[in-house]
Each structure stands twice: as structure tokens, then as C-alpha cells.
Amino acid sequence: MTNMKKRIAATLTAAILTTVLTVPAMATETPDKSVRVSSYKGSTLEVGDRSGLIISPSGANYTVTSSNPDTVAVEQVLTFWVAIAKAEGIAEITVSNSAGERGTVILTVGSAAPAAPEAPASGDSAGLTDNLEIRQEMIWLINQTRKDNGVSELPVSEALMNAAQACSDRRYTWHHALEESQAAVDAGYPYGFGDNLTVFTGTADAAQRAVDNWINSPGHFETMIDSRCDCIGVGMTQYDGITYCYMFVGIPNSVNFYA
């Protein structure tokens, strides 16, 4: 009888341990698999606008469709997608992947209006939206680097995209802390941030060269994979054969002391 009680007790103990050990494993199997999509130029466009679609997680093959192609058409440029405003109205853009996961964004197109003035530029400098495909490639490469180093991908912040582009358009060759911080505030980002700058001769393979430069510089690399960051924006300007690139990463639990 004593041996029987011992066997029963051992069986119960094993069952309890199995239950305790399996609960955490089950709890971790609930990843967020939603597809997130937004328009770089916002949800309201003017006739003739082209706006890059920011889709995450990055690195996947997506199918993109428009509910009303006569109002907003979609076009794939290399590995990126662009929305093209054709006529006044409303269209729903749907993004899906092979696993059946979907995301949508509603775009409203108004009448044509005078274009807002762009940042001053001359020579072969690119405008705010002309180099969107290259900037999207930079974001994809940065997020791939973060994934490879065990930290989460970053969603795009329109404010930080604008701040980074404003700084690259100024063609800085070293950091200007006050001006960079003011650019973030002016663009609507109220918190602290980290930023990387790189400048190099030539315009080919600009996104890859910029990210490679940051990977090969310990301080810039640490900024790029900082786990505290929650969003990203990049800027790229090419002028007289020189490429200027900025990366801004938002750190919401910090303060912009220049604000």
C-alpha cells in the first residue's frame, strides 16, 4: 500500500509540473500578425499626387488592390507600392499576404490645388517625395538589420520622415543638435530621438550604402538597433553627385531638451 501511494503521488507531481510548464509556452503563442498600412502623404491626397504606401511587417510579398482604381490606382515600383490619385472620390486600399492576413487604408482625393512649397533645392537635389522609393528601401534595410539583431521592426512616423528629410535637404556633413531637434519639433514629434547621418560621394545604391555605413560604425549601429525606439523616419538628398542621408528613431520615454 505504501508503494502504491508513492506511485500515485509521483504521478500527480509529474502531472502538476507538466501543467505548470506548458502554460507559459501556450501564452507566448499569440503574436500580432496584422498587416499595417498607411500612406506617406496622409489619408487625403490631391489629384495627381503619388504617395508611397508604408506596409509592415516589411520583407513580405504583398498583393495590393484598390476598391476604386479610377480614383486611386496602385502601382508596384521595384519592391514598393505607390498610390496614385487620379480623380476626386474615396478608395479603400487593401494589402494582403499569402497567409491571408490583411490591412486596409482609406484614401480621399480632393480637387487639384497649388502644390505646397518644397524645401529649397537646386542642382540634382531630389524633392521631398521624388526619392520615396529609396527612402522606403532604407527603412526596409534598417528593419531587416533590427530583426537580425533580435529587436522589433519600427513603424514609419510621418513626422520623423519629414524631420529627417528637412535635415538631409540642408546637406549637413556633421550633426547639428539644435537644428535637428528643432526639425523634429517643427514636424510634430514631441519626444526625444536618436539620429544617424552619413554623407558619401555617388548616388548609386544609396540606401544600401547608407545602411552599410551605419552598420560598420559601432555608435551608429547601436542607434539603429536601439530597443527603446518605437518609430522611424529617414531622409535622403542627392546634390552635385553627393548623397546625404539621415535616420531619425523616436524614443518616446525621453525628452527633447531643445523643445
C-alpha positions in Angstrom: 0.0 0.0 0.0 2.8 2.4 0.8 4.4 1.7 -2.6 1.1 2.3 -4.3 0.7 5.7 -2.5 4.2 6.7 -3.6 3.4 5.9 -7.2 0.2 7.9 -7.1 2.0 10.8 -5.5 4.7 10.7 -8.2 2.2 10.6 -11.0 0.3 13.6 -9.6 3.5 15.6 -9.1 4.5 14.9 -12.7 1.1 16.0 -13.9 1.3 19.2 -12.0 4.7 20.0 -13.3 3.6 19.3 -16.9 0.7 21.7 -16.4 2.8 24.5 -14.9 5.4 24.2 -17.6 3.0 24.1 -20.6 1.0 27.2 -19.6 3.8 29.7 -20.3 4.5 28.1 -23.7 0.9 28.4 -24.7 0.7 32.0 -23.5 3.6 33.1 -25.8 2.0 31.8 -29.0 -0.1 34.9 -29.6 1.9 37.1 -31.9 0.4 40.1 -33.6 0.0 39.0 -37.2 -1.9 42.0 -38.5 -0.7 43.9 -41.6 -0.4 47.6 -41.1 -0.6 50.0 -44.0 -0.5 53.8 -44.2 0.1 56.5 -46.9 3.2 58.6 -46.6 1.4 61.7 -47.7 -1.5 61.0 -45.3 -5.1 59.9 -45.9 -6.1 62.9 -48.0 -4.5 63.4 -51.4 -4.8 65.9 -54.3 -5.5 64.8 -57.9 -2.1 63.9 -59.4 -0.4 63.0 -56.1 1.8 59.9 -55.8 2.1 58.6 -52.2 4.3 55.7 -51.1 2.5 53.1 -49.1 4.2 52.2 -45.9 3.5 48.5 -45.2 4.7 46.5 -42.2 5.9 44.0 -41.3 8.4 44.6 -44.0 10.1 41.9 -46.1 6.9 40.1 -47.1 5.4 39.7 -50.6 2.1 41.6 -50.6 -0.8 42.0 -53.0 -2.2 45.5 -53.1 -5.6 46.4 -54.6 -7.8 49.5 -54.8 -11.6 49.4 -54.4 -11.8 52.3 -56.9 -8.8 52.3 -59.4 -10.4 55.3 -61.3 -10.0 57.3 -58.1 -6.8 55.9 -56.6 -4.7 53.4 -58.6 -1.9 51.4 -57.1 1.4 50.6 -58.8 4.4 48.5 -57.8 7.8 50.2 -58.1 10.6 47.6 -57.5 9.6 46.1 -54.2 7.4 49.0 -53.1 3.9 50.1 -53.7 2.6 53.6 -54.6 -0.9 55.1 -54.6 -1.7 57.4 -57.5 -4.6 59.9 -57.0 -6.5 60.1 -60.3 -9.8 61.7 -59.6 -11.9 63.1 -56.7 -13.5 60.5 -54.5 -12.7 57.8 -52.0 -10.9 54.5 -52.3 -10.0 51.7 -49.9 -6.6 50.2 -50.4 -6.3 46.6 -49.3 -3.0 44.9 -48.6 -2.8 41.1 -48.2 -0.2 38.4 -48.0 -0.1 34.7 -48.8 -1.2 33.8 -45.3 -4.5 35.6 -45.8 -3.6 38.5 -43.4 -4.9 41.8 -44.5 -4.7 45.5 -43.7 -6.5 48.5 -45.2 -6.3 52.3 -45.5 -9.0 54.7 -46.8 -7.7 57.4 -49.1 -9.7 60.5 -50.0 -8.9 62.5 -53.1 -9.8 66.2 -53.3 -9.6 68.6 -56.2 -6.3 69.8 -57.6 -4.7 72.6 -55.6 -1.5 74.5 -55.8 1.3 72.4 -54.5 2.8 73.2 -51.2 6.3 74.7 -51.5 9.1 72.2 -51.1 12.3 72.6 -49.2 14.8 74.7 -51.2 16.9 72.6 -53.6 19.0 73.1 -56.6 21.2 71.1 -59.0 20.1 67.5 -59.0 18.7 67.5 -55.4 15.7 65.3 -55.1 12.4 66.7 -53.7 10.5 65.5 -50.6 8.6 62.8 -52.5 10.8 62.1 -55.5 13.1 59.8 -53.6 10.4 57.9 -51.7 11.3 54.5 -53.1 14.9 54.9 -52.0 13.8 56.0 -48.5 11.4 53.1 -48.2 14.3 50.8 -49.2 16.4 52.4 -46.4 13.6 51.7 -43.9 13.3 48.1 -45.1 17.1 47.6 -44.7 17.1 49.1 -41.3 14.2 47.0 -40.1 16.0 43.9 -41.5 19.1 44.8 -39.5 16.9 45.2 -36.4 15.3 41.8 -36.9 18.7 40.2 -37.5 19.8 41.6 -34.1 16.7 40.5 -32.2 14.8 43.7 -31.9 11.4 44.6 -33.3 10.8 46.4 -36.6 9.8 50.1 -36.4 6.7 51.6 -38.0 7.2 54.7 -40.0 6.5 58.1 -38.4 5.4 60.8 -40.9 6.7 63.4 -38.5 10.2 61.8 -38.4 10.2 61.3 -42.1 9.6 65.0 -42.6 12.2 65.9 -40.0 14.8 63.6 -41.4 14.2 64.9 -45.0 14.4 68.5 -43.8 17.8 67.9 -42.3 19.1 66.0 -45.3 17.9 68.8 -47.6 20.2 71.2 -45.6 23.1 69.0 -46.7 24.8 68.8 -43.3 28.1 67.0 -43.1 28.1 66.7 -39.3 25.5 66.7 -36.6 23.8 70.0 -35.7 22.0 69.0 -32.5 19.9 72.2 -32.1 18.7 72.3 -35.7 18.0 68.5 -35.8 16.0 68.8 -32.5 14.1 71.8 -33.8 13.3 70.0 -37.0 11.7 67.1 -35.0 9.6 69.6 -33.0 8.6 71.5 -36.1 7.5 68.3 -37.8 5.3 67.4 -34.9 7.4 64.8 -32.9 7.5 65.9 -29.3 9.8 63.4 -27.7 13.5 62.6 -27.7 15.1 60.7 -30.5 18.3 59.2 -31.9 19.6 60.1 -35.3 22.3 58.9 -37.7 23.9 60.9 -40.5 26.0 59.7 -43.4 27.4 61.5 -46.4 29.2 59.9 -49.4 30.2 60.5 -52.9 28.0 59.0 -55.6 24.3 58.4 -55.9 24.0 54.7 -56.9 22.8 52.1 -54.4 22.2 55.0 -52.0 20.0 53.1 -49.5 22.4 50.1 -49.2 25.5 52.3 -48.9 23.9 54.4 -46.1 22.8 51.4 -44.1 26.2 49.7 -44.6 28.0 52.8 -43.3 25.9 52.8 -40.2 26.3 49.0 -39.6 30.1 49.5 -39.9 30.2 52.3 -37.3 29.6 51.0 -33.7 27.9 54.1 -32.4 25.6 54.4 -35.5 24.9 50.7 -35.3 23.8 50.9 -31.7 21.4 53.8 -32.5 19.9 51.7 -35.4 19.2 48.7 -33.2 18.2 50.6 -30.0 15.3 48.6 -28.5 13.8 51.7 -26.8 12.8 53.1 -30.2 9.2 52.9 -31.4 9.2 54.6 -34.8 11.4 55.7 -37.6 11.9 58.3 -40.3 14.6 58.7 -42.9 15.7 61.4 -45.3 17.9 61.3 -48.4 19.1 64.2 -50.6 21.4 64.0 -53.6 23.2 67.1 -54.8 26.1 67.5 -57.2 27.0 63.8 -57.0 26.9 63.7 -53.2 24.4 61.8 -51.2 23.2 63.0 -47.7 21.2 60.5 -45.6 19.5 60.9 -42.2 17.8 58.4 -39.9 15.6 59.5 -37.0 14.3 57.0 -34.5 11.8 58.0 -31.9 12.4 57.3 -28.2 9.0 58.0 -26.5 10.3 57.8 -22.9 12.8 60.5 -23.4 12.9 64.3 -23.7 13.9 66.6 -26.5 15.8 69.2 -24.4 15.7 71.7 -27.3 11.8 71.6 -27.5 
